[in-house]
């Protein structure tokens, strides 16, 4: 099915563990984004990518790593999870002129 | 830092009334977009207005953009209970990234 999918929907991990959140889109859109959403902060941009093999930092990139070896995938890795990274993570994709489409989100809890 | 700031933070109205939300931003933009988020769900794109446009309509939505004041407004006319959601503005900047404000929580009472 066409669209954008995030996995997993829910994840509980321990402090210090590495965890990867997946994002996949079927449209071959150029842009992909990762946001985190916390109460009182709205959505904050973590990383974005304008094309395969091109990534840029957003507002809050520390503690996160991204890659974009293929246009359709944009995984987000927390190298050593901390409690402050407990959040809801959203991936988005689009071409800009028509707006962007968001995934359903991943609720991550770090204990 | 976040680019857009919505005002008010929360808005409560009766069904049938109009709802107006405002967004201010800080730097030059290519376009400004409004999104809606129902509780526990992802964001849904509502409308995009380019930097050279001043007003745009889509159904019951009307968006204005004033680049001299770096501000935008979203008007929802004849609101319905189903319009209850959080509304966010997002600015598409020259560098390609997209920044959001903290959102306006709209409650429409039946």
Interface residues (C-beta under 8 A of the other chain):
Chain A: X31 X33 X35 X40 X41 X42 X43 X44 X45 X48 X50 X56 X58 X59 X90 X92 X96 X97 X98 X99 X100 X101 X102 X103 X104 X105
Chain B: X1 X2 X30 X31 X33 X35 X41 X42 X43 X44 X45 X47 X48 X88 X92 X95 X96 X97 X98 X99 X100 X101 X102 X103
